[in-house]
Every structure is written in structure tokens, then in C-alpha cells.
């Protein structure tokens, strides 16, 4: 009996194995039949190989072609063309400076440009391994703007030092153009003030009767001798202040050119000037800035793309806060450094302003989002005012140099850390 049971079991197992083998063979035959019979699959495979070859050729030739990917919009405008327009807009201010102080003014400007460009060329190779970074002309802009914030008789070696520091610690240490947190020209000027305080605070660098070529232009006064007409003549040309503040008229012309070329928007300059004007009217002693200096800051420096907000609402807020902080600095007794400090205080808040004043995305409740933005804006305003008061307090006790030393240390440590990460990766 046991033998019969065992034989039956083995027979069943053999039958099961045979059936399984038959199924496998039938599946294989079906697959081979479908492969040979179905022409649609052949077409699909051919299309796939064509697509793969197209992709390979696309990535092989991508360096030699200008390509645009959706959803981005392709534009012919590049960084160099934008910088060219800014240089063109600054030429009238350079001409005005040369009319007042002749070759002395031009030497300061040329020294600053040359030092900035050479530093950009050399140190971009060291830090960024980029040989063509100076090609975008951003270093030229930095050199011009920093020079226009200086006195006409500033020592040339000090100017060269400031322009170099503007490029290294204002731009390259962050990773290059578009990545900087602070305006490079302001950084360079502050380095000059900290490391060469005697040269920067001397009264002799601001005026020299021997070097002076033209003190003023009597144009409107010839029509009528009134205080208003004499003030209009001062807007045309004056011999006091920094190199870039001699003619409010040419600065306005440069600003209009940039507006027409769509290189800047009206939001920051207009709101800054309006807020500053109100502060000057309300405050007993006015504000401690010149008209030319305010125009230079509002049109050319506060609108610097990497260090200013991106959206219209943020730009309006930024311009208003610039005016508020200028008023605060003036009330608390800061005089010569007002326009530099206001940018150093507001620049670090740009990314927060962008977050708070980001346009409401489609699909969200507009009223609810506006209320949220309003609450965040109040907190942001309090943060800016507190930071401004701390900054002014450091200025009062003479601690700004230590803040600059800390800034250098932090950027250097960040650079070392990023180099280590690159090596490990």
C-alpha cells in the first residue's frame, strides 16, 4: 500500500512539472510571436533610439548654442549690456567731477577702476577659477561708484586699496557677481575708513583752491537773483561734497536714461527721495546728507540688483526704510557716514524683504495673504530699526572697525569651509 501511495505521489509531481514546463514554453512562444508579429513595437523602439541620439547630440553641442528651456523666457540682454548702460549713465557725473577738479578727479576715478578690474581678474582666478569674470564690466561699475563717493584729493594708494577690498570682500568672497549681500562700492569705502582713518578724515582731501578748476555755474541767477535761482545753479554744479555729488542735474539725467532703458525701476529712488524730503521738512535740523549724495545713492547704489529687493512692493518698502534710517542716523548725530551706513544697515535685510513682499500666488486668498504680509512687515520694520540702533551705538563707541574685522574673519572662515567641502566631495 505504501509503495502504491508513493508511486501516485511521484506521478502527480511529474505531471505538475510537465504542465509548468508547457506553460513556460507557451509563454515564450507567445512573446516571440508578438515580437515578430507586432510592428508597432518596432516603431516604438526605433523612436526611442532616435530620441536617445537627439538627447546625446543636444548635450554634446549645448556649449556652442544659446538655448532656452521652458518655462523660462529667452532674452538677448546679458550682464555686459546692462553694465554698459550703467557706465553710460555715469559718464555725465564723471565729466562734472573733471570740470570741478580736473585731472585730480580723473586720477581718483581711473585708479579706482584700474585697481578694481585688475583685482577682479587676478582673484577671480584664485577664488572662482574663472578667467573671464572681468568681461562683464561689473568691476568697472564698482570702481566708478566707489570713486564717486570719495573726496577729490583722496590719496591714490588708499583709493587702490579700497577698490581692491570692494572686489575681494564685497563680491568675490561671496562667489562672484549676483551673490553678494552688501554693495561692493560701500564695502570698499568702509574698508578705507577703517584701515586709513587719518587719510579719510582729513579736511585737506575735500577742498583745495589750487586744484579747483570750476566752483559754480551762474546760469539761472542771470535771469533773476533770488534764493530759488541760486539753488537751481547749485543743482547744476557745486564744488562741495564727494566727486559724484557735484551736479544733481547730471545724476538725474543718468537716472532717466536708466529708467528709459529699463535698467532700474522708479520704486526705490522715488520712495527714498519722498521719505527723505518729508524727514527734512519735519526734523528741526533736517537730514545730514547733500542733495547730490542722496541722488547718487538713490539712483545708482540703492538700486544695485543683488542687494536690493526684486518685487515692486519690496522695492517701495525698501525705499521708505532707507529714508527712515537716514532720518534716524541724522537725529542721532551720524554725519559723514550716513549714506554708507544706511546701505550697510538695509542690504542684509533684502532677502527677508523679498520673502515678506513676495506677490500672492494664484489660488491663494489675497486678503488673507495681505494680512499675513502686513504682520510680517511690522516685525521686519522693528528688526531693521533695532539693528540700526545697534549699528549707531557701535558707531558712537568707535566699534565699527571691530565689526569690519569680524566681517573679514567670518567671510574667510566661510571660504575655508567651502574649500574643504569641495575637497571632500
Secondary structure, 3 states (H helix, E strand, C coil): CHHHHHHHHHHHHHHHHHHHHHHHHHHHHHHHHHHHHCHHHHHHHHHHHHHHHHHHHHHHCHHHCCCCCCCCCCCCCCHHHHHHHHHHHHHHHHHHHHHHHHHHHHHHHHHHHHHHHHHHHHHHHHHCCCCCHHHHCHHHHHHHHHHHCCCCCCCHHHHHHHHHHHHHHHCHHHCCCCCCCCCHHHHHHHHHHHHCHHHHHCHHHCCCCCCCCCCCCCCCCCCCCCHHHHHHHHHHCCCCCCHHHCCHHHHHHHHHHHHHCCCCCHHHHHHHHHHHHHHHHHCCCCCCCCHHHHHHHHHHHCCCHHHCCCCHHHHHHHHHHHHHHHHHHHHCCCCCCHHHHHHHHHHCCHHHHHHHCCCCCCCCCHHHHHHHHHHHHHHHHHHHHHHHHHHHHHHHCCCHHHHHHHHHHHHHHHHHHHHHHHHHC
